[in-house]
Amino acid sequence: MPIEIRFDVPALIILIGIVFGSLLSFFFIKKSFKYNKPNLFMGFLLLTFTLNMVEGWLNYTGLIFRCLHLTNFSEPTNFLIGPLLFIFVSRQLNEAPKKREWLHYIPFVFWIAYCMFFFMQSADFKYNSNIYALGFDLEPLPIDYSKTDDNPLGFRSFVNELTMLHLIIYTVAIFYKINLKANSFNETLFSTKNSTLKLVRNSNCHFAILLVLFIVIKATFKEDFGDYILYIYLTFLLLFNIIQIMNSAQYFEQRSSFLEFPSLKYQKSTLTQKSKASIVEKIKAVMQNDKYYKGKTVSLSNLALTINESTHHVSQAINENLNMSFFELIAYYRIEEAKLLLASEEGKKLVIEEIAERVGYNSKSAFNTSFKKLTNQTPSEFRSNH
């Protein structure tokens, strides 16, 4: 019996979400290597969501019957979602990688291995599996189930329950981690004024909404039929991320969120001149005393977290009191440090690449560009003249 392909408004919305998710995950992963390492985990998290949406779209439209080998291909990634968000939040809060961080991925690896029992089944077996799981009014194919065993330990019968439990544990753990960080600033999870803590808190809130929606859908609909509602909601979250990127030229250079609504720069800001001066003094202190600009996690959000101020307020104070952008400020301190080093006896013996690395640059070309822009000389010319 031919399968009728369903392509209606929900199918179109989910397809748009797949396109958004693919683009966002690509750019998050690609840009994270150059700018902000924590965003790598957000990129893989978005890729995981996208893969789930692809499978959901194939199931909803009925196209899964045209590519039976893809049946349940994204199921193991259910156990990647929690760990990726947890590690993303840890990196956003400047926590160093843990030696046993790989333990988070054990359920995912186990489930891939266990799903091999299903993946190796025949196309006829997967055809029937889709009929039962998706509620299609089709006649199942005759199969001798006594000769097949896709679930020897019975674990896959409880995949939804295990996924829920896994995600609930990580959601609670993330909220606990954020609250501990807020307490260190004498704040609470929902009263914090720190922009980075707000960002990761809001990300986890949206994740919690997805989890609640997942639980409600599984409790309401038989098997996998209602999953398309979850993917429609996810599409709109991805759409808002696209809007955020379109409104921020430096989005990938900053710490990113699963969802953060765009806003106009400094509109209705309540920051007083006295407060701006106080923020500038804090910035100067961490730059001069702690050599913040040499760090490997330098970003506007990270600086705000370091001095326990709002990212928006820190940006405003730098722009309005110092007449610089954040990146110009970092470059200024790095080049000033480089000038001192180049003029020293020690610096005269070092190669330019080493000097660039010492002041916080990852490449010689970026160092040379910044140095010449601020001094009208190359580092080598400056050293020769001093």
N, C-alpha and C positions, 0 to 999 in steps of 0.2 A: 504494500500500500504506500503510495507516495506521501511524503511528509509535506504538509502545508507550512510554508515559511511565514512567520509572523513578523511584519515590519510596521509597527505603529508608532505613536508618539513616545511611549516609554522606551522602545527599542532605539529610536533616534536619539533621545536624551542620553541614554547609556553609551551609545556609540560616540557622541560628542565628548562624554566624560573620559572615554578610553583615549581619544586623541589628546585631550588636555593632560591626562595623567602621563601619557607617553612623553609628551613634550616637557612637562615639568620635571619628571624623573631624570630625563636625559640632561637637562640644564643644571639641575641640582647636583647630580653626580659629577658632571664635567667641570662646573665652576668650583666645586668644593675643593678640588686639588689646588686651585690657584688662590682662592680667597679664604674660605671658612670651612675647615675640616669637619666640624660637627654636621654641616649640611649634607655630608656624604650619607649619613644614616637616614636623614630625612628623604634624600633621593631614593635610597633603596626601599624605604617605607612606602613612598608614593608608587614605586615600581611594583611592589607587592600588591598594593590596592588595585593597580591597573591590571595586573594579571588576573586577579579575582574578578574584576569587572569584565574582562574578556571572556572568561569561562561563563560568567553569569549571562552575558549577552548572547553567547552561543546557545546556552540552554533556553533562554527566553524566546529567542527567535525560532528555535528548532534546527538551526544550522549545525548543532552538535551531531545530528544524525548524518550529516555529510562529512564529518571528520571525527569519527568515533574514537580514533586513537588519542584524541585530546580530552576524553571524558575524565573529569575530576583531576585534571593536570595541576590545578592550582591548590588543591586541598592541603598539601604539606605546608604551604606558605601561611596558613592560619596560625602556625606556631612560630612564625617570624615576626608578626606584627608587634606583639608586646615587647619582645627583646629589642627590636630596632628603635621603638619609641623610647624605651627605658634608657638605652645607651645614648640616644640623641639628647635626651634631657640631661644625662650625666655630663656629656661633653659641653652642653650649653652652660652648665653650672661650673665649668672649669675643673671638673674632677679628672684626675689622671686615669688612663686606662688601667684596669685591674688585670692581674696576671691570670686569673681564672675567668675572665670575661667570656671565654669560649663556651663555658658551661651553659650559658643562656641558649645556645643553639642546639643543644642535645635533643630536645623534643622535636625540633624541625628535622634534624638528620635522621632520628629514629623513624619519624613518620614517612619520610621519603623511602627509607628502606622497607618499611612495612607495606606501603602502598604498591610496592613492586608486585606483590601477590595479585593485586587488582590490575595493574597496568599490563601484566603479561597475559591476561584473559583474552579470549577471542572477541572479534568484532560483534558477533551475535550476542555474546554475554553482555557486552557494554550496551548494545542496542536495548536489550531487555532492562538493564539497570537504569537507563535513562527514562524508559517508559514508566517504571515504578516510581522513580525519584521525582520526575517532573510532571506527572499526572497527564501525560498525553493519552488520548483515547485511541490506542493502537493495539493490534493483536501481537502478543509476545511471540517470539520465535521458539520453536521446540528445542530445548537444551537439556541434556542429562546433567543435572546439578550435582549428582552424586560423584561425578568425575571432575568437578571443579571446586576449588577452595580459595576464594579471594580474600578471606578474612579468618585465618586459622585461629587466632586468639580472641576474636570477637571485638577487638578494639574499635574498628571502624563503625560499628553499630552505634557507638557513643561519641562520634566525632564532634557533633554539635555541643554536647555537654562538656566534653574535654576542652573544646575551643573556648567556650564561655568561662570555664573555671580558669583556664590559662590567662585569658584577657583580664578577668576580674582581679587576679593576683597582681598582675603588672600594673593595672590602673591604680590599685590601692598603694602599691609600692612607690609609684611615681608621685602620687599626691603626698605621701609620707616624706619622700626625699625633698620635694619642693618646700613643704612646711618646715622641715629641719633647717633648710637654708634661710627661709624667711625668719625663723626664730633667732638665727645668728645675727640678724639685723634688728632684733627686738620688734619684729613684725609678725603677722600671721599669714596663713596661706591666702586669705581673701581680703586682707587689709594692706598687703604690701604695695608700696609705691614704686618699687624697682621694676623697670620695664622688662628686663630679661626674665625675672620671676613671673611677671604677668604673662609674658609671651608663652613660656613653657606651661604655666598653669592653664591658660586658655587653650593651648594645644591639647592638653590632657582632658579638659572639659569637653571639647569637641569629640575626642576619642571616646570619652565616657558616653556621650550621646549616641555615637555609632554603636557602642556595645549594648546600650539599653534597647536601641532600635533592633539590633540583631536578636536579642533575647525575645522581644515582643513578637517579631516576625516568626521566629522558630516556634513560639508557643501558639501562634494564631494560624499559621499556614501549614499544610501537610507537606512534609519533606522540604524540597528546595524551591517550591513554586513562588513564594513571596519574596525571594531574594532581590528581585528587580527593584523593590521599593528602597532597599538599602543602597543600591547602586545609583539610583536617581538622587538620593540625598548626597551621596558622595560626589556626584557630578557637580552639584551646586557648590560644594566646598572647594572643589578644584577650580571652578569658575571664579570664585572670589580670590583664590590665589593668583590666577591670571591677572585679575584687576589690580591686585597689589603690586605685581611685577611691572605692569604697564605704568603705574603711578610712581615707581621708584627706580631711577636709573642705576642705583647702587644696591639693588635688592640682594643679589647673590654675594655681595661683599660683606653683608651684615648677617647677623644670626636670624634665621628664618623660622617661621611658624607654620603649622599645618593650616592655620587660618588666622589672618590678621587684617581687619578692614582698613582700607586706605584712608588717610586724612590729609587735610591741607596743612602745609608747613607753618608751624607756630600760630595757627589760627586760634584766637581766643586764649592765648597763653597767659597764665597767671604769674609767670616768673618775674620777680622784681629785679631791679638793678643790683640790689644788695645780694640777692640769692645768686644771680649770675656771677658776681664777683667772687662769692664764696666757692662756687663750683670751679671757677677758673683757678683759684688758689689750690683746691684739692687736686686738680689736673696737673698743675705745675709741680706739686709735691710728689706725685707718683712718677712723673717724668724725670725729675731731678734726683730724687732719693732712691727710687726703685728701678729706674731705667726701664719703665714700662714699655717703651717703644722698641725694645730689643726682643720682646716676647714673641712666642710662636703663635699665640692666639689673639693677636692684636685686632680689635674691631671696635666700633663705636659702642655696641651693646656690651661688649666685655669690659671696656673702660667704665661704662656707666655702672656695671655690676661691681667693679673694683672699688669705686668711690661711693657706692650705694646711692646713686642718683638715677633719675629717669633718663632714658636714652634721648628722649625728645628735649629735655632740659639741658643735657650735656651738649647736644648738637647746637641748640640755640645759644648757649653761653659761648661756645667756641666761635660760632659764626658772627655773633653780634659784638662780643667783647674783644676777640682776637682777630677778627676779620679774616678768618681762615675756615676752610673745611676741615673735617676730621683728618682726612688723608694728607692735607697740606701741613697740618700740625705735626703728624707723625713724621713726615718727610723732613720737616724743619729740625726736629730734635735728632733724627738719625744723621742728617748731614752735618749738624754742629758737632756731634760726637765723632763723625768721620774726619772732620777737619782737624780736631785735636789729635786724633790718632795719626793722621797722615803727617802732621808737623812734628811728631815725637820721634825720638831715636828708634823706638821699637817699631813704629809704623813705617819707617823708611826701609825696614828689612822684610816687611810683609808684602805678599802679592795682593793685588786689588781685590780678587775674589774673597780672600780671607778677611780683608777689612770690611767688605760688603756684608759678609756673614756676621761679623762681630757686631755690627750696628743694626742688624735685623732684616737685611735683605736676603731674598732667596736666590737672586741671580745677579750677575755682574752687570748685565745690560740695564736692568731696572735701577740699580745703584748709579750707574753712569748717567742715565737719563735724569734722575732726580738731582744728582750732584751738579750737573751742568746747568740745569734749569735754575737752581738757587745761587750758583756762584759764577756762572758764565765761564767755567773752566771744567776740564775733565779732572778726575781724581789724580791722574798722573801729572798733569800740568800744575795742579795745586801743590803737589808734593815737591815738584822740581823748584817751584818758586818759594818754598819755605824750608 
